[in-house]
């Protein structure tokens, strides 16, 4: 869809208040220090930081961002090691009244700290490199998923992971699917709908490919229901875990691959759609903030959240009117991921599900889940992660619901870990309502 044909955010059918915010400000200057001067120390970012709320030793995003940049300007201050405690939830970005590029500063500072102050032979660096590059290790587990799941589920494996690498033994490793999404896609023969007018390129990310292909299949089936040709271009990790661990060069290499492939899809008439809120956030905001290679801005400007796209381009609520999903999907405890909130999309899921007969979705509040990608998998952060998540856990327990719901893979891990709820993705609910069960497609 060309820019001229792209609907504005005000044209969402049946919802005049739904206005996704512009998360990728147009800026060519990559030096962040001028942005630090916009900070007038109101401390709004600190009061919205979930880590600072539960960790008295963490100085908060104001110090990690503008104050450190001001000190760096004087060449008399190294990056403080507390920058590694930042969870990269990015809530400070949306909280700042002066639009200071806080998360951009944090990502850059983390990368500088890792490059200059962290030993490449240290346990912390090795652990962070492994967590940041899940996309490199996941194919190994996917080759022998049953064996990998058995081994990773052993108590001794988790014990060794904590003792040798500092990966908490408190969590259960996510299981690998017996068939990845891309394997299913190839076996299926690719797209079942051909259209030059309605075409999307699906950025499925790592987790939906290797661990929860049912989410990716749901997206394909829902978009084909609306007559879209679905393209599945080659892709690398979105880079989100790399940003969070200060592996900026790893993220750059992944971004170069993604921008090249996704820009080519845009040339073929497709818009970019992501089902994971962190993936869409990375493509839309972090790429243009941190990288300046050709195509970055084009990809950012043509990337959408999967549900957002259907609300803007189709009468999604209208199609859902009168549908039902049965007893399997009726009462939900819904958590809006931080990276969804930062894109102005935190209310859309509740509004969409309200159109389905018999579905009752309970918002469990605006608190952070606490896991923040790889953050809550580090042994030294586990207790902090669980303290951050306490409010969400309590709200989920109080909700009159049987199933948890979110669009973020790691938030779903934390929700299940903290409550025991089974967790599903909004796209799976839409699939059940619009398409219904189809065992041959699973």
Buried (B, 14 or more C-beta within 10 A) or exposed (E): BEEEEBEEBEEBBEBEEBEBEEBBEEEEEEEBEEBBEEBEEEBBBBEBBBBBBBBEEBBBBBBBBBBBBBBBEEEEEEBBEBBBBBBBBBBBBBBBEBEBBBBBBBBBBBBBBBBEBBEEEEEBBBBBBBBBBBBBBBEEBBEEBEEBBEEBEEEEEBEEBBEEBBBBBBBEBBBBBEEBBBBBBEEEEEBEBEBEEBBBBBBBBBBBBBBBBBBBBBBBBBBBBBEBBBBBBEBBBBBBBBBBBBBBEBBBBBBBBBBBBBBBBBEEBBBBBBBBBBBBBBBBBBBBBBBEEEBBBBBBBBBBBBBBBBBBBBBBBEBBEEBBBEEEBBBBBBBBBBBBBBBBBBBBBBBBBEBBEEBEBBBBBBBBBBBBBBBBBBBEBBBBBBBBBEBBBBBBBEBEBBBBBBBBBBBBBBBBBBBEBEBBBBBBBBBBBBBEEEEEBE
